Amino acid sequence: MYYFCTYFDTNYISRALCLLESLQRHCSSFLIYMLCMDESTFDRMNSLKNKNIMPIKLSRLESYYNELLSLKKSRSKIEYYYTCGPSFIKYIMDNFINIDIITYLDADLYFFHDPKPLFDQFQGYSIGVIAHQLPEFRKNNIWQGIYNVGWISFKRDKNGLACLEWWRERCIEWCYERYEDGKYADQLYLDQWPKLFQGFKEFTNHGANVAAWNVRNYKFSYRNNTIYVDNDPLIFYHFHGFKKVTNNIYNTNLGISLRTPPNVLKKCVFIEYIRKLNKYSSCCNPTPSIRIYRRKFQIFKDIIRLFLGIIFRQYILVIKNRIY
């Protein structure tokens, strides 16, 4: 039995349901704890009566950790979500003592293969993370750090629990969406873990946490009904930044790779995710976001990304379930 956890609000319900279906397809036995950041999200997930999920209200976490409520007004909504993440993982370990290993997943992940190879690699370790695997030209972006929060595993042992509590305390102290003194949101804290804690494992499987920021590093192929990333099956793709622009146009966010997307990604990865998003979406936009940028910054960013997106063909057109 694998134990996972994630958190999301009503904006991410479609993506969370895609994650759930992909796990059901590729994991023989699992339970995923879902922290629902608003009441409508809890009602939706609870109504599913799905044996593979356990929805938990945000108020339940806030009652367990009273200090969270005192931070709610001083942090933006997304900063507060980041702050709650480590506390939610610790809450699970405190209250469900049968769990030996808990793995946090971002809600915008989607599985294409059994994650068993990662759990096999994790045997004998206490803390497991995946590096961003940034190409050389992006490694000077210090706010991104070495490791990504998308998948994190903690074992119920001295090192795993100590690391989790340390992370939780640091995010209570400081967790803002800006770079400051070597910190950025909940993410840059991970870079310190190999120095502070024993039992640290960096997963090296190329098929884990493939995303717009690292596709440039890999060669993709499709053989024997399986998508390969170099010589490893694609375990899961991280759809960070993936957006529906119009009824038929999607932004893959791959312009940041400065390379035209491989056809395998477009025809095997993106088309499947788009179909699932549309299946679970009850509105015209299945990919809304709560992130708010300063207007001038947003306009500048949009212009740059549009320019790169056109050059590197990051926008894809979908008509009658066919991708162009």
BELSULBEL-V649378 format. One record per backbone hydrogen bond with DSSP energy under -0.5 kcal/mol. NH is the residue of the N-H (numbers start at 1). CO is the residue of the C=O. If there is no record, write none. Layout:
BEGIN
NH_CO, NH_CO
END
This chain:
BEGIN
2_29, 4_2, 4_31, 5_103, 6_33, 8_35, 12_9, 13_10, 16_12, 17_13, 18_14, 19_15, 20_16, 21_17, 22_18, 23_19, 24_20, 25_21, 26_22, 27_23, 31_2, 32_52, 33_4, 33_31, 34_54, 35_6, 35_33, 36_34, 36_56, 37_8, 37_35, 42_38, 43_39, 44_40, 45_41, 46_42, 47_43, 48_44, 48_45, 49_46, 53_50, 54_32, 56_34, 58_36, 60_57, 61_57, 62_58, 63_59, 64_60, 65_61, 66_64, 68_65, 69_66, 70_66, 71_67, 71_68, 72_68, 72_69, 74_71, 75_71, 80_76, 81_77, 82_78, 83_79, 84_80, 85_81, 86_82, 87_83, 88_84, 89_85, 90_86, 91_87, 92_88, 93_89, 94_90, 95_91, 96_92, 99_96, 100_98, 102_154, 103_3, 104_102, 104_152, 105_5, 106_150, 109_106, 110_237, 112_235, 113_235, 117_114, 118_115, 119_115, 120_116, 121_117, 122_118, 123_120, 125_122, 126_199, 127_199, 128_153, 129_201, 130_148, 130_151, 131_203, 132_146, 135_213, 138_135, 139_135, 139_136, 141_138, 142_140, 144_141, 145_141, 148_130, 151_148, 152_104, 153_128, 154_102, 155_126, 156_100, 157_155, 161_157, 162_158, 163_159, 164_160, 165_161, 166_162, 167_163, 168_164, 169_165, 170_166, 171_167, 172_168, 173_169, 174_170, 178_176, 180_183, 183_180, 185_176, 185_178, 187_184, 188_184, 190_187, 191_188, 192_189, 193_190, 195_192, 196_192, 197_193, 201_127, 203_129, 203_201, 208_205, 209_207, 209_236, 210_236, 212_238, 214_211, 215_211, 217_214, 218_215, 221_228, 223_226, 226_223, 228_221, 229_232, 230_219, 230_228, 232_229, 234_227, 235_207, 235_233, 236_207, 237_110, 238_210, 239_108, 239_237, 240_238, 242_239, 243_251, 245_243, 245_249, 246_249, 250_316, 251_243, 252_250, 252_314, 256_253, 257_254, 258_255, 259_254, 261_312, 265_262, 266_262, 267_263, 268_264, 269_264, 269_265, 270_265, 271_266, 273_269, 274_270, 275_271, 276_272, 277_273, 278_274, 279_275, 280_276, 281_277, 286_284, 298_294, 299_295, 300_296, 301_297, 302_298, 303_299, 304_300, 305_301, 306_302, 307_303, 308_304, 309_305, 310_306, 311_307, 312_308, 313_310, 314_309, 315_309, 316_250, 318_248, 319_317, 319_322, 322_319, 324_317
END
